[in-house]
Amino acid sequence: MDLPPDQSDRPLNLELEIATAELDGTTLRRRITVKRFRFSPCGTAVTLGAHCHHRGEFQDFDSAAILQCLDPESAAVVADVPAFLWTCYGSSRQGRLERLLGQFADELVVLLHLGRADGVLQSQEKQCIAAYLVERAGPASPPAAEIAPQLTWLQSPSEERFQAALEVLTSLEPAVRHRLVEIGREVVDVKASRDGLEQPRLDALVAALLPVG
């Protein structure tokens, strides 16, 4: 299993039947609805934030303390809870979006840096970036309408991160580099004028990906 990039809480909506050891030495079987989960630093365990149907309250469960786990939908025993949750998350809308943004992280950094070069990432700029990501990912991509709103919440890349991304992107196929520059121009030209740092950042993109000679 490929480990997630961090130990953030990730949303999920998944019913499980679990058996846990109680303090009095008994085993309690219960149905839970997992609403979020978080990997341990080593990736071998997860903390499940879930609604416990037995107690009628929200609880945290450590996967290492789960004696047995069953997937009610398939009636299959879940032998590896962390791997099972990661697979389920990967097929969810949020998981597919996270995978897309990670797959094209450097291209996204460059386009976000251009989009925020005037201080504001506008709706049309987000739509341009989202459409490019869909184009790059193909049929497996979430729709642009789902991607664009999420771009608002992404951290603004630093100038150092922008330069590092440009260096990585020089290894792209020529056709992809040309297309990325085209989209970069579309992003900075959603307005009538190029403001703030839009022109110098666009010049840096062109110089890196379409060097003369």
Protein Blocks (a to p, Z undefined) as FASTA:
>chain_A
ZZdfbfcdcddddddddddddfkopacddddddfbdcddfkopaccdddddfklopacdd
dfklpmbdcdfklopacfblmlmmmmmmmmmmklmmmmmmmmmmmmmmmmmmmmmmnopa
cfklmmmmmmmmmmmnommlccfklmmmmmmmpccddfklmmmmmmmmmmpcfklmmmmm
mmmmmmmmmpmbdehjlmmmmmmmmmmmmcgZZ
